[in-house]
Amino acid sequence: MKTDYKSGFAAIIGRPNVGKSTLMNHLIGQKIAITSRKPQTTRNKIQTVYTCEEGQIVFLDTPGIHKAKNKLGEYMVNAAERTFKDADVILWLVEPTTFIGAGERHIAEQLKNGKLPVILVINKVDTVKKEEVLSFIDAYRKIMDFAEIIPASALRGQNLETVITSIFKYLPYGPQFYDEDTVTDQPQRQIVAEMIREKALRTLEEEIPHGIAVTIDTMKERPGGNLVDIEATIICERESHKGIIIGKQGVMLKKIGSAARFEIERMLEQKVNLKLWVKVKKDWRDSDYLIKNFGYDKKEI
């Protein structure tokens, strides 16, 4: 065993929609955490694994930290705040701005209570003028002491090597946790469900997406191994939503299905026969039983 090998846990935190999943996907080089412009996309703590000569980083991607409005919201906030306890270093993603609002200050207060090194990544710097970046760094430096501050663009892949190098600085020496070819500990069914949910989020009207979940009813490989049959259900909160998700003559559901099938085939490297159904379960986001039923287990956070 190499004595200079490092391995540890890096928690990615930040407010909803700041680019955490995009960063994760770029670092790992394949799609794991789902991405969408709508907030509240990531609901579970997703572990992804980055392995190189120097060591192994296990990323904990957390749901965005925000003030909770319902039981699902509460679950997401708790999941994010508890992730801190598992980490060796925290990667905090923020928007490029000099205005630091209450949400950011709430996170800073949480982090100050902990003893962990915090690397601040000012994301989306490709959207602002270069000369403005220094003023953003300055504004953030005033709210707490950071181990490092790195301007980057997850979408454009800018400065991500620096992010990796910085993380390794703060990890302990130790053995690999996972094999080299492991990229996530999430079961395939869960990733497939998330991919379908992402396509639904991207295709649907603004007001629906928070109220949808996806369950995989069956996922079976046909003998011969060249085709996977998947049946999945999109759960929504209202009859009117069901109509919109299905669309006129089923057009919307077909659109979601074909976009999701394309992504799933790329991930599984197999042909996929995907069937989608839509069901209404009123107020599932406020039911402990239903939240658990759709894969969000309170015991796990």
HELIX and SHEET records of a PDB file:
HELIX    1   1 LYS A   20  ILE A   28  1                                   9    
HELIX    2   2 LYS A   71  THR A   83  1                                  13    
HELIX    3   3 PHE A   84  ASP A   86  5                                   3    
HELIX    4   4 ALA A  102  ASN A  113  1                                  12    
HELIX    5   5 VAL A  125  THR A  127  5                                   3    
HELIX    6   6 LYS A  130  GLU A  132  5                                   3    
HELIX    7   7 VAL A  133  ARG A  141  1                                   9    
HELIX    8   8 LEU A  160  LYS A  169  1                                  10    
HELIX    9   9 GLN A  188  THR A  203  1                                  16    
HELIX   10  10 PRO A  209  GLY A  211  5                                   3    
HELIX   11  11 GLU A  239  ILE A  246  1                                   8    
HELIX   12  12 LYS A  248  GLY A  250  5                                   3    
HELIX   13  13 VAL A  251  LEU A  268  1                                  18    
HELIX   14  14 TRP A  284  ASP A  286  5                                   3    
HELIX   15  15 ASP A  288  ASN A  293  1                                   6    
HELIX   16  16 LYS A  298  GLU A  300  5                                   3    
SHEET    1   A 6 ILE A  46  THR A  51  0                                        
SHEET    2   A 6 GLY A  55  ASP A  61 -1                                        
SHEET    3   A 6 LYS A   6  ILE A  13  1                                        
SHEET    4   A 6 VAL A  89  VAL A  94  1                                        
SHEET    5   A 6 VAL A 118  ILE A 122  1                                        
SHEET    6   A 6 GLU A 148  PRO A 151  1                                        
SHEET    1   B 3 ALA A 213  GLU A 221  0                                        
SHEET    2   B 3 LEU A 227  CYS A 236 -1                                        
SHEET    3   B 3 LYS A 271  VAL A 280  1                                        
END                                                                             
